Amino acid sequence: MLQRGAAGLRRGFRMGNSQPVSVGLSSNDAANQIQDIISENCVVIFSKTTCFYCKKAKKLFEHMNVNYTAVELDLNENGSQIQDVLEQMTGGRTVPRVFVNGTFVGGATDTQRLHEEGKLLPLIHQCQLKGKS
C-alpha cells in the first residue's frame, strides 16, 4: 500500500489525507517501480504498520510538518518482493527504509541524526525546489 502523510510543509505546501493506493507490481520490474516512487516524491518511507521504528520515522516528519509517502509493505501483496529489492538497493532489509530527494538516508535512527545535525531539512528543501511533493 502507498499512503501519503497528512502534514503540509511550513512554507504552505499541503497535501491532505489520501487513501492507500496499491503499488501494483505486475510484469514490470520491481526496482523500476520503486525507483519511480522514490523519484516522484520528496520523502518516501518503506514501512510496516506495526513497526515501532517506522512509526518513529513518520512522527519525525509529522513533527517537522513535512509530507511523506509511506509504502506499507505488510499491507502490500508484493511487500516481500519490494523488501528484497530494497535490500539490493540499500544493503539492508530492515524497515523503515527512508529516502529523501531520491537518496537513501537510512532508517529511523539515521534520519533522526540527520535532523539533529541540521542536514535533513535542507535535503527536503532541495527536493521541493525541483517541484516534487
HELIX and SHEET records of a PDB file:
HELIX    1   1 ALA A   30  GLU A   40  1                                  11    
HELIX    2   2 PHE A   52  HIS A   63  1                                  12    
HELIX    3   3 LEU A   73  LEU A   75  5                                   3    
HELIX    4   4 GLY A   79  THR A   90  1                                  12    
HELIX    5   5 ALA A  108  GLU A  116  1                                   9    
HELIX    6   6 LEU A  120  LEU A  129  1                                  10    
SHEET    1   A 5 LEU A   2  ARG A   4  0                                        
SHEET    2   A 5 THR A  69  GLU A  72 -1                                        
SHEET    3   A 5 VAL A  43  SER A  47  1                                        
SHEET    4   A 5 ARG A  97  VAL A 100 -1                                        
SHEET    5   A 5 THR A 103  GLY A 106 -1                                        
END                                                                             
